[in-house]
Amino acid sequence: MSESKAPNNNEVPTLLVNDSNGNELLCFLEQIVPIKETEYVLLTPVDTPVSLFRLRDDNDPELIKTIKKKEPILEVADVVLQEYDLRLIRSAVTLTITGELEEPEPEELEEKDFDEDSELYELLVNFKVENEEYGLYIPLDPFFVVGEIKNGKAIVLEGEEFDKIQPIIEAELEQRDF
């Protein structure tokens, strides 16, 4: 396994996972799910995951699913986040934010349901790039990453491989709850 910290008192172990492009994401190890002779891991990012949306006045915000690391939009987002002492990290699986996030007051919480599998998001920052408005949103539902341990390293499951194993892992986790 890509190392990490050993559990120490109440410390949760972490793993560094890689995607197929070689991008990394440091995650907390939530569960190990052995299926047949393969060890799968359920992880949550150490840093705060964020999603990038294109904002339009007349429609729901549009999730931008594919983002290149050198995208000009992300460079502007970096500058905006620096004003709040936050840093945007182009990680495996998702963008993440590092730094001290202020906890919003419950009455200030502006939740948005964008109908993306009925997930709820909270606006972190919005900004303009070339007359288009964008927003970085924090998902309010837990953000899980599924990985596989191969040759001692954690690899993110993606695409068809993820689609195939996800229901098996979910069924295994449901059985554990009883």
N, CA, C and O of each residue as an XYZ file, in Angstrom:
712
protein
N       0.836     -1.174      0.000
C       0.000      0.000      0.000
C       0.879      1.235      0.000
O       1.937      1.250      0.629
N       0.441      2.280     -0.709
C       1.163      3.550     -0.666
C       1.019      4.083      0.735
O      -0.093      4.215      1.246
N       2.072      4.372      1.324
C       2.071      4.624      2.742
C       1.600      5.978      3.088
O       1.359      6.852      2.256
N       1.507      6.076      4.104
C       0.590      6.683      4.918
C       1.047      6.676      6.330
O       2.152      6.246      6.662
N       0.181      7.158      7.143
C       0.445      7.209      8.571
C      -0.140      5.961      9.217
O      -1.202      5.480      8.823
N       0.550      5.461     10.188
C       0.004      4.342     10.952
C      -0.990      4.896     11.955
O      -0.810      6.006     12.457
N      -2.038      4.138     12.253
C      -2.998      4.625     13.222
C      -2.315      4.885     14.552
O      -1.585      4.039     15.067
N      -2.555      6.037     15.089
C      -1.899      6.482     16.298
C      -2.960      7.129     17.169
O      -3.496      8.170     16.791
N      -3.273      6.574     18.282
C      -4.370      7.047     19.123
C      -5.650      7.042     18.302
O      -6.118      5.981     17.890
N      -6.225      8.229     18.058
C      -7.455      8.319     17.279
C      -7.188      8.715     15.836
O      -8.111      9.112     15.124
N      -5.956      8.615     15.399
C      -5.582      9.046     14.062
C      -6.052      8.031     13.018
O      -5.854      6.826     13.179
N      -6.665      8.519     11.967
C      -7.139      7.662     10.892
C      -6.002      7.490      9.887
O      -5.359      8.474      9.522
N      -5.737      6.259      9.430
C      -4.663      6.066      8.462
C      -4.994      6.749      7.131
O      -6.159      6.897      6.762
N      -3.952      7.156      6.432
C      -4.133      7.780      5.125
C      -3.406      6.976      4.065
O      -2.450      6.252      4.344
N      -3.891      7.128      2.832
C      -3.278      6.490      1.672
C      -3.130      7.523      0.573
O      -3.978      8.403      0.423
N      -2.073      7.422     -0.184
C      -1.894      8.247     -1.366
C      -2.336      7.399     -2.549
O      -1.705      6.387     -2.857
N      -3.428      7.806     -3.222
C      -3.932      7.044     -4.367
C      -3.594      7.777     -5.657
O      -3.493      9.004     -5.691
N      -3.421      6.992     -6.715
C      -3.111      7.540     -8.033
C      -4.215      7.183     -9.007
O      -4.835      6.125     -8.901
N      -4.460      8.089     -9.974
C      -5.392      7.764    -11.045
C      -4.599      7.312    -12.271
O      -3.373      7.213    -12.220
N      -5.299      7.041    -13.366
C      -4.649      6.531    -14.571
C      -3.743      7.560    -15.240
O      -2.925      7.194    -16.084
N      -3.869      8.832    -14.885
C      -3.020      9.886    -15.443
C      -1.814     10.201    -14.557
O      -1.020     11.086    -14.875
N      -1.680      9.477    -13.447
C      -0.564      9.715    -12.544
C      -0.827     10.807    -11.517
O       0.073     11.160    -10.756
N      -2.044     11.350    -11.479
C      -2.394     12.357    -10.473
C      -2.588     11.662     -9.132
O      -3.018     10.510     -9.074
N      -2.269     12.367     -8.062
C      -2.362     11.807     -6.722
C      -3.441     12.501     -5.899
O      -3.817     13.643     -6.163
N      -3.927     11.778     -4.895
C      -4.888     12.329     -3.946
C      -4.650     11.655     -2.601
O      -4.710     10.430     -2.494
N      -4.380     12.457     -1.581
C      -4.199     11.925     -0.241
C      -5.573     11.739      0.390
O      -6.379     12.669      0.431
N      -5.831     10.528      0.881
C      -7.156     10.197      1.410
C      -7.057      9.504      2.765
O      -6.052      8.877      3.100
N      -8.135      9.640      3.528
C      -8.293      8.857      4.739
C      -8.808      7.480      4.332
O      -9.660      7.372      3.451
N      -8.305      6.445      4.959
C      -8.767      5.081      4.718
C     -10.001      4.839      5.580
O      -9.906      4.788      6.806
N     -11.149      4.691      4.944
C     -12.404      4.484      5.671
C     -12.712      2.999      5.858
O     -13.093      2.577      6.950
N     -12.548      2.213      4.802
C     -12.881      0.787      4.851
C     -11.958      0.016      3.912
O     -11.539      0.533      2.876
N     -11.649     -1.212      4.279
C     -11.007     -2.158      3.369
C     -12.056     -3.204      3.050
O     -12.670     -3.777      3.950
N     -12.260     -3.453      1.754
C     -13.290     -4.390      1.324
C     -12.634     -5.486      0.482
O     -12.399     -5.292     -0.710
N     -12.338     -6.638      1.097
C     -11.758     -7.727      0.305
C     -12.862     -8.439     -0.491
O     -13.880     -8.846      0.068
N     -12.645     -8.579     -1.786
C     -13.577     -9.293     -2.657
C     -12.745    -10.242     -3.499
O     -11.849     -9.832     -4.236
N     -13.067    -11.528     -3.367
C     -12.257    -12.585     -3.977
C     -10.831    -12.400     -3.506
O     -10.597    -12.391     -2.298
N      -9.873    -12.254     -4.393
C      -8.494    -12.079     -3.942
C      -8.002    -10.654     -4.095
O      -6.795    -10.416     -4.129
N      -8.918     -9.706     -4.188
C      -8.540     -8.310     -4.383
C      -8.981     -7.483     -3.186
O     -10.080     -7.660     -2.660
N      -8.097     -6.570     -2.761
C      -8.438     -5.643     -1.684
C      -8.862     -4.313     -2.293
O      -8.077     -3.652     -2.974
N     -10.105     -3.930     -2.043
C     -10.603     -2.625     -2.457
C     -10.640     -1.741     -1.223
O     -10.800     -2.222     -0.102
N     -10.490     -0.446     -1.445
C     -10.504      0.489     -0.326
C     -11.518      1.599     -0.591
O     -11.666      2.080     -1.714
N     -12.201      1.983      0.462
C     -13.136      3.108      0.428
C     -12.442      4.248      1.144
O     -12.042      4.114      2.300
N     -12.298      5.381      0.451
C     -11.483      6.492      0.923
C     -12.257      7.801      0.896
O     -13.226      7.946      0.151
N     -11.822      8.755      1.716
C     -12.326     10.125      1.640
C     -11.121     11.059      1.566
O     -10.134     10.844      2.270
N     -11.185     12.093      0.722
C     -10.046     13.011      0.598
C      -9.722     13.725      1.912
O     -10.620     14.101      2.666
N      -8.429     13.903      2.172
C      -7.982     14.650      3.345
C      -8.350     16.125      3.172
O      -8.858     16.752      4.102
N      -8.093     16.679      1.984
C      -8.461     18.064      1.696
C      -9.917     18.116      1.242
O     -10.500     17.085      0.906
N     -10.498     19.295      1.231
C     -11.908     19.472      0.885
C     -12.117     19.363     -0.627
O     -11.533     20.134     -1.388
N     -12.949     18.407     -1.071
C     -13.230     18.310     -2.502
C     -14.133     19.461     -2.946
O     -14.985     19.921     -2.186
N     -13.936     19.921     -4.187
C     -14.790     20.957     -4.762
C     -15.140     20.581     -6.200
O     -14.414     19.834     -6.857
N     -16.247     21.104     -6.667
C     -16.682     20.901     -8.048
C     -16.783     22.259     -8.719
O     -17.199     23.241     -8.104
N     -16.397     22.302     -9.987
C     -16.445     23.529    -10.773
C     -17.713     23.528    -11.623
O     -18.000     22.564    -12.333
N     -18.470     24.630    -11.538
C     -19.705     24.785    -12.309
C     -19.639     26.057    -13.132
O     -19.072     27.059    -12.697
N     -20.218     26.014    -14.321
C     -20.442     27.212    -15.135
C     -21.802     27.739    -14.697
O     -22.783     26.996    -14.680
N     -21.861     29.020    -14.343
C     -23.093     29.621    -13.832
C     -23.789     30.386    -14.944
O     -23.168     31.170    -15.663
N     -25.073     30.149    -15.072
C     -25.880     30.847    -16.067
C     -27.133     31.366    -15.389
O     -27.725     30.694    -14.544
N     -27.532     32.588    -15.777
C     -28.690     33.230    -15.145
C     -29.975     32.434    -15.330
O     -30.775     32.309    -14.403
N     -30.169     31.900    -16.522
C     -31.453     31.301    -16.850
C     -31.544     29.805    -16.571
O     -32.642     29.250    -16.619
N     -30.443     29.139    -16.286
C     -30.448     27.689    -16.077
C     -29.767     27.318    -14.771
O     -29.133     28.147    -14.119
N     -29.916     26.051    -14.407
C     -29.142     25.529    -13.290
C     -27.673     25.562    -13.666
O     -27.338     25.455    -14.846
N     -26.796     25.707    -12.696
C     -25.363     25.657    -12.986
C     -25.000     24.343    -13.681
O     -25.584     23.296    -13.403
N     -24.037     24.418    -14.579
C     -23.610     23.257    -15.359
C     -22.275     22.742    -14.821
O     -21.278     23.464    -14.813
N     -22.268     21.485    -14.370
C     -21.048     20.870    -13.854
C     -20.041     20.700    -14.983
O     -20.375     20.180    -16.047
N     -18.818     21.135    -14.749
C     -17.737     20.931    -15.708
C     -17.006     19.672    -15.260
O     -16.294     19.680    -14.256
N     -17.191     18.588    -16.016
C     -16.679     17.278    -15.601
C     -15.212     17.078    -15.942
O     -14.475     16.467    -15.169
N     -14.781     17.583    -17.082
C     -13.403     17.377    -17.516
C     -12.663     18.706    -17.481
O     -13.066     19.676    -18.122
N     -11.580     18.731    -16.724
C     -10.813     19.967    -16.553
C      -9.337     19.643    -16.765
O      -8.792     18.740    -16.132
N      -8.700     20.388    -17.660
C      -7.264     20.225    -17.862
C      -6.532     20.957    -16.748
O      -7.000     21.984    -16.256
N      -5.374     20.420    -16.351
C      -4.627     21.006    -15.228
C      -4.243     22.459    -15.477
O      -4.199     23.243    -14.529
N      -3.966     22.840    -16.713
C      -3.522     24.207    -17.029
C      -4.673     25.077    -17.528
O      -4.439     26.109    -18.158
N      -5.900     24.677    -17.256
C      -7.089     25.416    -17.679
C      -7.047     26.848    -17.128
O      -6.843     27.030    -15.928
N      -7.241     27.886    -17.993
C      -7.236     29.278    -17.513
C      -8.260     29.533    -16.403
O      -8.039     30.373    -15.531
N      -9.373     28.810    -16.439
C     -10.397     28.976    -15.401
C      -9.806     28.648    -14.028
O     -10.083     29.336    -13.045
N      -8.992     27.596    -13.972
C      -8.405     27.183    -12.701
C      -7.355     28.179    -12.225
O      -7.173     28.370    -11.023
N      -6.670     28.808    -13.163
C      -5.680     29.822    -12.780
C      -6.370     31.016    -12.117
O      -5.865     31.556    -11.134
N      -7.515     31.424    -12.649
C      -8.282     32.513    -12.038
C      -8.814     32.063    -10.674
O      -8.770     32.823     -9.707
N      -9.317     30.822    -10.600
C      -9.818     30.294     -9.328
C      -8.710     30.308     -8.275
O      -8.956     30.628     -7.112
N      -7.482     29.958     -8.692
C      -6.328     29.996     -7.770
C      -6.167     31.383     -7.161
O      -5.999     31.521     -5.950
N      -6.218     32.406     -8.006
C      -6.024     33.782     -7.546
C      -7.134     34.179     -6.577
O      -6.867     34.779     -5.536
N      -8.366     33.847     -6.915
C      -9.506     34.190     -6.062
C      -9.379     33.488     -4.704
O      -9.614     34.101     -3.663
N      -9.012     32.218     -4.718
C      -8.893     31.464     -3.468
C      -7.767     31.977     -2.581
O      -7.860     31.914     -1.355
N      -6.700     32.486     -3.200
C      -5.582     33.019     -2.420
C      -6.027     34.185     -1.541
O      -5.448     34.420     -0.481
N      -7.059     34.917     -1.980
C      -7.586     36.014     -1.178
C      -8.160     35.507      0.155
O      -8.274     36.267      1.116
N      -8.517     34.227      0.201
C      -9.087     33.616      1.407
C      -8.089     32.671      2.086
O      -8.465     31.869      2.941
N      -6.819     32.776      1.695
C      -5.770     31.890      2.209
C      -6.073     30.420      1.932
O      -5.780     29.552      2.754
N      -6.652     30.155      0.789
C      -6.941     28.790      0.351
C      -6.129     28.495     -0.903
O      -5.723     29.408     -1.621
N      -5.899     27.212     -1.156
C      -5.154     26.818     -2.340
C      -5.895     25.713     -3.068
O      -6.376     24.765     -2.448
N      -5.986     25.837     -4.389
C      -6.625     24.839     -5.229
C      -5.589     23.795     -5.617
O      -4.495     24.125     -6.074
N      -5.955     22.526     -5.427
C      -5.063     21.428     -5.785
C      -5.728     20.605     -6.876
O      -6.877     20.186     -6.743
N      -4.996     20.382     -7.945
C      -5.486     19.572     -9.053
C      -5.122     18.120     -8.753
O      -4.052     17.647     -9.135
N      -6.015     17.427     -8.072
C      -5.771     16.089     -7.559
C      -6.336     15.035     -8.498
O      -7.004     15.345     -9.484
N      -6.050     13.784     -8.166
C      -6.708     12.672     -8.851
C      -8.183     12.720     -8.488
O      -8.523     13.110     -7.372
N      -9.041     12.345     -9.372
C     -10.478     12.220     -9.156
C     -11.219     13.547     -9.050
O     -12.281     13.693     -9.654
N     -10.703     14.508     -8.312
C     -11.432     15.747     -8.056
C     -10.462     16.902     -7.809
O      -9.273     16.693     -7.568
N     -10.979     18.089     -7.872
C     -10.220     19.242     -7.391
C     -10.398     19.284     -5.882
O     -11.448     18.900     -5.367
N      -9.380     19.747     -5.174
C      -9.506     19.895     -3.724
C      -8.994     21.263     -3.307
O      -8.240     21.914     -4.031
N      -9.418     21.678     -2.133
C      -9.020     22.955     -1.549
C      -8.281     22.642     -0.249
O      -8.732     21.830      0.559
N      -7.154     23.294     -0.067
C      -6.430     23.165      1.186
C      -6.379     24.540      1.845
O      -6.304     25.565      1.167
N      -6.419     24.546      3.147
C      -6.445     25.790      3.910
C      -7.577     25.742      4.914
O      -8.352     24.787      4.944
N      -7.669     26.765      5.729
C      -8.698     26.830      6.765
C      -9.992     27.389      6.191
O     -10.077     28.571      5.857
N     -10.992     26.530      6.081
C     -12.309     26.968      5.635
C     -13.114     27.405      6.851
O     -13.112     26.737      7.885
N     -13.794     28.523      6.715
C     -14.660     28.983      7.797
C     -15.941     28.169      7.766
O     -16.509     27.913      6.704
N     -16.386     27.767      8.947
C     -17.649     27.046      9.044
C     -18.787     28.065      8.938
O     -18.853     29.000      9.736
N     -19.686     27.889      7.955
C     -20.785     28.850      7.822
C     -21.824     28.661      8.921
O     -22.010     27.564      9.446
N     -22.480     29.740      9.245
C     -23.608     29.668     10.170
C     -24.741     28.955      9.440
O     -24.925     29.173      8.242
N     -25.511     28.103     10.133
C     -26.572     27.357      9.449
C     -27.533     28.242      8.654
O     -27.985     27.853      7.577
N     -27.850     29.436      9.180
C     -28.779     30.308      8.437
C     -28.125     30.939      7.215
O     -28.820     31.411      6.315
N     -26.779     30.951      7.174
C     -26.074     31.501      6.019
C     -25.846     30.466      4.931
O     -25.475     30.812      3.809
N     -26.063     29.216      5.249
C     -25.760     28.131      4.327
C     -26.673     28.195      3.116
O     -27.880     27.973      3.211
N     -26.077     28.501      1.986
C     -26.829     28.572      0.737
C     -26.632     27.258      0.001
O     -25.664     27.082     -0.739
N     -27.570     26.336      0.216
C     -27.471     25.028     -0.413
C     -28.101     25.097     -1.792
O     -29.122     25.753     -1.997
N     -27.477     24.415     -2.723
C     -28.010     24.331     -4.076
C     -28.139     22.861     -4.443
O     -27.202     22.081     -4.274
N     -29.291     22.498     -4.939
C     -29.502     21.149     -5.447
C     -29.491     21.269     -6.955
O     -30.420     21.819     -7.546
N     -28.438     20.752     -7.585
C     -28.267     20.903     -9.025
C     -28.776     19.703     -9.796
O     -28.542     19.598    -11.000
N     -29.465     18.801     -9.126
C     -30.018     17.631     -9.767
C     -28.941     16.748    -10.397
O     -29.244     15.955    -11.289
N     -27.709     16.869     -9.955
C     -26.645     15.947    -10.378
C     -26.719     14.786     -9.404
O     -26.050     14.789     -8.371
N     -27.529     13.799     -9.734
C     -27.766     12.671     -8.840
C     -28.238     13.178     -7.478
O     -27.928     12.582     -6.446
N     -28.978     14.267     -7.481
C     -29.576     14.913     -6.311
C     -28.559     15.241     -5.211
O     -28.869     15.147     -4.024
N     -27.359     15.621     -5.612
C     -26.350     16.044     -4.645
C     -26.583     17.508     -4.274
O     -27.067     18.300     -5.083
N     -26.235     17.845     -3.051
C     -26.326     19.221     -2.590
C     -24.932     19.815     -2.537
O     -23.961     19.135     -2.203
N     -24.850     21.094     -2.872
C     -23.572     21.800     -2.889
C     -23.700     23.116     -2.152
O     -24.781     23.699     -2.068
N     -22.578     23.573     -1.621
C     -22.499     24.885     -0.998
C     -21.497     25.714     -1.794
O     -20.384     25.263     -2.065
N     -21.896     26.926     -2.168
C     -21.008     27.811     -2.921
C     -19.830     28.226     -2.053
O     -20.013     28.718     -0.939
N     -18.620     28.026     -2.567
C     -17.415     28.471     -1.886
C     -17.016     29.842     -2.420
O     -16.912     30.801     -1.656
N     -16.792     29.937     -3.735
C     -16.467     31.212     -4.386
C     -17.028     31.194     -5.804
O     -17.191     30.139     -6.417
N     -17.314     32.381     -6.302
C     -17.639     32.499     -7.725
C     -16.748     33.578     -8.329
O     -16.244     34.450     -7.621
N     -16.558     33.508     -9.650
C     -15.624     34.400    -10.335
C     -15.944     34.394    -11.828
O     -16.648     33.515    -12.325
N     -15.410     35.401    -12.535
C     -15.644     35.510    -13.977
C     -14.351     35.281    -14.743
O     -13.271     35.687    -14.313
N     -14.485     34.618    -15.891
C     -13.386     34.415    -16.828
C     -13.972     34.644    -18.214
O     -14.887     33.937    -18.639
N     -13.435     35.639    -18.912
C     -13.882     35.959    -20.275
C     -15.406     36.044    -20.375
O     -16.011     35.366    -21.206
N     -16.021     36.863    -19.543
C     -17.463     37.126    -19.531
C     -18.329     35.924    -19.174
O     -19.549     35.985    -19.326
N     -17.740     34.852    -18.711
C     -18.497     33.689    -18.225
C     -18.310     33.626    -16.718
O     -17.215     33.878    -16.213
N     -19.375     33.291    -15.998
C     -19.268     33.175    -14.549
C     -19.147     31.711    -14.156
O     -19.821     30.846    -14.716
N     -18.273     31.444    -13.181
C     -18.019     30.097    -12.681
C     -18.118     30.101    -11.171
O     -18.014     31.150    -10.534
N     -18.318     28.933    -10.606
C     -18.343     28.795     -9.160
C     -17.673     27.504     -8.739
O     -17.789     26.476     -9.406
N     -16.972     27.573     -7.625
C     -16.449     26.374     -6.978
C     -17.395     26.051     -5.836
O     -17.648     26.888     -4.970
N     -17.912     24.844     -5.839
C     -18.886     24.409     -4.849
C     -18.345     23.216     -4.070
O     -17.646     22.367     -4.624
N     -18.671     23.159     -2.793
C     -18.313     22.036     -1.937
C     -19.506     21.088     -1.888
O     -20.609     21.511     -1.543
N     -19.307     19.800     -2.230
C     -20.425     18.857     -2.088
C     -20.736     18.652     -0.608
O     -19.827     18.462      0.201
N     -22.015     18.691     -0.256
C     -22.415     18.515      1.134
C     -22.568     17.051      1.499
O     -22.523     16.697      2.677
N     -22.750     16.193      0.497
C     -22.777     14.755      0.741
C     -21.339     14.266      0.849
O     -20.445     14.853      0.239
N     -21.096     13.203      1.614
C     -19.729     12.682      1.704
C     -19.191     12.329      0.319
O     -19.920     11.819     -0.530
N     -17.923     12.605      0.107
C     -17.261     12.350     -1.181
C     -16.348     11.140     -0.994
O     -15.316     11.228     -0.329
N     -16.738     10.008     -1.586
C     -15.959      8.785     -1.447
C     -15.188      8.482     -2.723
O     -15.642      8.767     -3.832
N     -14.020      7.901     -2.538
C     -13.177      7.440     -3.636
C     -12.992      5.943     -3.422
O     -12.736      5.494     -2.305
N     -13.123      5.175     -4.501
C     -12.920      3.734     -4.423
C     -11.605      3.413     -5.116
O     -11.352      3.851     -6.238
N     -10.783      2.650     -4.433
C      -9.497      2.269     -4.991
C      -9.277      0.782     -4.883
O     -10.029      0.065     -4.223
N      -8.233      0.336     -5.545
C      -7.828     -1.065     -5.493
C      -6.352     -1.103     -5.120
O      -5.557     -0.291     -5.594
N      -6.005     -2.041     -4.280
C      -4.606     -2.204     -3.899
C      -3.963     -3.153     -4.916
O      -4.331     -4.324     -5.006
N      -2.994     -2.626     -5.681
C      -2.269     -3.411     -6.683
C      -0.778     -3.232     -6.445
O      -0.278     -2.108     -6.392
N      -0.083     -4.334     -6.305
C       1.367     -4.293     -6.120
C       1.772     -3.326     -5.005
O       2.764     -2.606     -5.122
N       0.996     -3.322     -3.933
C       1.331     -2.481     -2.787
C       0.966     -1.021     -2.926
O       1.291     -0.222     -2.049
N       0.292     -0.649     -4.016
C      -0.103      0.751     -4.219
C      -1.614      0.853     -4.374
O      -2.272     -0.079     -4.837
N      -2.152      2.007     -3.977
C      -3.586      2.258     -4.118
C      -3.826      2.961     -5.450
O      -3.246      4.011     -5.726
N      -4.693      2.364     -6.271
C      -5.040      2.902     -7.586
C      -6.535      3.215     -7.597
O      -7.343      2.388     -7.176
N      -6.907      4.401     -8.074
C      -8.313      4.798     -8.159
C      -9.020      3.942     -9.213
O      -8.509      3.753    -10.317
N     -10.184      3.435     -8.865
C     -10.993      2.711     -9.845
C     -11.755      3.733    -10.676
O     -12.380      4.648    -10.140
N     -11.694      3.565    -11.995
C     -12.326      4.526    -12.902
C     -13.109      3.799    -13.987
O     -12.897      2.614    -14.244
N     -14.008      4.529    -14.607
C     -14.720      4.050    -15.793
C     -15.452      2.741    -15.594
O     -16.126      2.538    -14.583
N     -15.313      1.842    -16.581
C     -16.027      0.569    -16.568
C     -15.640     -0.293    -15.373
O     -16.474     -1.001    -14.809
N     -14.378     -0.227    -14.998
C     -13.910     -1.015    -13.857
C     -14.660     -0.598    -12.589
O     -15.085     -1.447    -11.805
N     -14.819      0.720    -12.393
C     -15.565      1.229    -11.244
C     -17.035      0.825    -11.342
O     -17.620      0.349    -10.369
N     -17.632      1.020    -12.527
C     -19.050      0.681    -12.723
C     -19.329     -0.783    -12.409
O     -20.391     -1.116    -11.883
N     -18.379     -1.658    -12.729
C     -18.550     -3.090    -12.522
C     -18.449     -3.463    -11.040
O     -19.216     -4.299    -10.563
N     -17.521     -2.859    -10.315
C     -17.267     -3.271     -8.935
C     -18.121     -2.509     -7.912
O     -18.341     -3.008     -6.808
N     -18.604     -1.313     -8.260
C     -19.355     -0.493     -7.306
C     -20.530     -1.236     -6.656
O     -20.642     -1.210     -5.430
N     -21.408     -1.896     -7.422
C     -22.536     -2.570     -6.755
C     -22.083     -3.721     -5.846
O     -22.736     -4.006     -4.842
N     -20.986     -4.374     -6.185
C     -20.476     -5.477     -5.362
C     -19.955     -4.926     -4.033
O     -20.203     -5.503     -2.975
N     -19.230     -3.808     -4.097
C     -18.716     -3.184     -2.875
C     -19.868     -2.683     -2.008
O     -19.856     -2.865     -0.791
N     -20.865     -2.051     -2.636
C     -22.025     -1.564     -1.881
C     -22.747     -2.708     -1.179
O     -23.144     -2.571     -0.022
N     -22.922     -3.844     -1.873
C     -23.582     -4.998     -1.269
C     -22.772     -5.531     -0.089
O     -23.342     -5.892      0.940
N     -21.460     -5.581     -0.231
C     -20.584     -6.042      0.845
C     -20.690     -5.106      2.056
O     -20.767     -5.569      3.194
N     -20.693     -3.799      1.811
C     -20.791     -2.842      2.914
C     -22.146     -2.920      3.611
O     -22.225     -2.758      4.829
N     -23.218     -3.165      2.848
C     -24.552     -3.309      3.447
C     -24.596     -4.516      4.364
O     -25.195     -4.456      5.437
N     -23.966     -5.619      3.953
C     -23.935     -6.822      4.789
C     -23.198     -6.571      6.097
O     -23.559     -7.136      7.129
N     -22.176     -5.733      6.066
C     -21.402     -5.444      7.272
C     -22.210     -4.653      8.291
O     -21.963     -4.744      9.494
N     -23.183     -3.871      7.805
C     -23.991     -3.051      8.720
C     -24.914     -3.874      9.606
O     -25.417     -3.373     10.611
N     -25.139     -5.120      9.247
C     -26.071     -5.950     10.051
C     -25.364     -6.708     11.105
O     -25.994     -7.447     11.861
